[in-house]
Amino acid sequence: MNHAPSHADHHGADHHPGHGPDTDTQAEILDLDAEVLAEHIASITAWLPLTEAPRHIVDLGCGTGAGTFALLARFPEAEVTAVDASADHLHRLRAKAEELGMADRVRTVAADLDADWPVLGRPELVWASASMHHMADPDRALRMTHDLLAPGGLFAVVELAGFPRFLPADAPADRPGLEERCHAAVDHHVAEHIPHRGADWGPKLVAAGFTVEGERTITVHVEGSRSAAVGRYALSSLKRLRAGAHTLPPEDLGSLDRLLDTEGPLSILRRGDLALRTERAVWAARRA
């Protein structure tokens, strides 16, 4: 699941192994995503149509562990095998597990799921959050997941129905609508490198042999006043947008740079009108 970095990566789960500023930024955004959306992730785990609590869970494309730790909290008797292509993300996940006293319930596996799959046991639940759309051959990945699951097991696919927005539509004052233009400027690149973004996974799951037992869309709206992390999340996300928004006019780039200047008077961290707005689509599919 190695893929070209883009502004979409902050919601993908598998990233290039290694260290460096880009990897650190990806990890920071994944951690902020987990912090701000903890309540929403917990609501998804509670909604899953499970017939009994799973004892073994596999988290495909685990990133830094947002899903892993939500699942460990929801199912206190379960163990999670966390799979990701990024050694750095797995290192961070293991460190968190140690801090939380959960190290004995987590196994990490470094793997590129576009290549040969490692031995992952026979889980009753497989979780894939914002990772399936990064697969080079998602239909193959769905078939592999079907065969991985224990009979009667459940596969939870969580995908982005929309990328986050943070600013009001009329902001900033000097360039209203800037955030939407930033997203539009990188959409072509994202569509080229991540063609399965926004796919309807229901028919694909059925084609892979699953029975879809539930589907829902989670609408997220978190005011900045409710979470201090929203400002940091907005800053990191707009930095990633800035890196890919080469086609914007100079006036937009200048305005964006002023928002990203954390020492300046127009810094996004100084705004009191931020809110995280996004959606997550969820499918729950069972292996017969």
Stockholm file with secondary structure:
# STOCKHOLM 1.0

chainA/1-288         MNHAPSHADHHGADHHPGHGPDTDTQAEILDLDAEVLAEHIASITAWLPLTEAPRHIVDLGCGTGAGTFALLARFPEAEVTAVDASADHLHRLRAKAEELGMADRVRTVAADLDADWPVLGRPELVWASASMHHMADPDRALRMTHDLLAPGGLFAVVELAGFPRFLPADAPADRPGLEERCHAAVDHHVAEHIPHRGADWGPKLVAAGFTVEGERTITVHVEGSRSAAVGRYALSSLKRLRAGAHTLPPEDLGSLDRLLDTEGPLSILRRGDLALRTERAVWAARRA
#=GR chainA/1-288 SS CCCCCCGGGGGCSCCCSSCSHHHHHHHHHHHHHHHHTHHHHHHHHHHSCCSSCCSEEEEETCTTSHHHHHHHHHCTTCEEEEEESCHHHHHHHHHHHHHTTCGGGEEEEECCTTSCCCCCCCCSEEEEESCGGGCSSHHHHHHHHHHHSCTTCEEEEEEEEEEEECSCTTCSTTSTTHHHHHHHHHHHHHHHHCTTTTCCHHHHHHHTTEEEEEEEEEEEEEETTTCTHHHHHHHHHHHHHHHHCTTSCHHHHHHHHHHHCTTSTTCGGGCSCCEEEEEEEEEEEEEC
#=GC SS_cons         CCCCCCGGGGGCSCCCSSCSHHHHHHHHHHHHHHHHTHHHHHHHHHHSCCSSCCSEEEEETCTTSHHHHHHHHHCTTCEEEEEESCHHHHHHHHHHHHHTTCGGGEEEEECCTTSCCCCCCCCSEEEEESCGGGCSSHHHHHHHHHHHSCTTCEEEEEEEEEEEECSCTTCSTTSTTHHHHHHHHHHHHHHHHCTTTTCCHHHHHHHTTEEEEEEEEEEEEEETTTCTHHHHHHHHHHHHHHHHCTTSCHHHHHHHHHHHCTTSTTCGGGCSCCEEEEEEEEEEEEEC
//
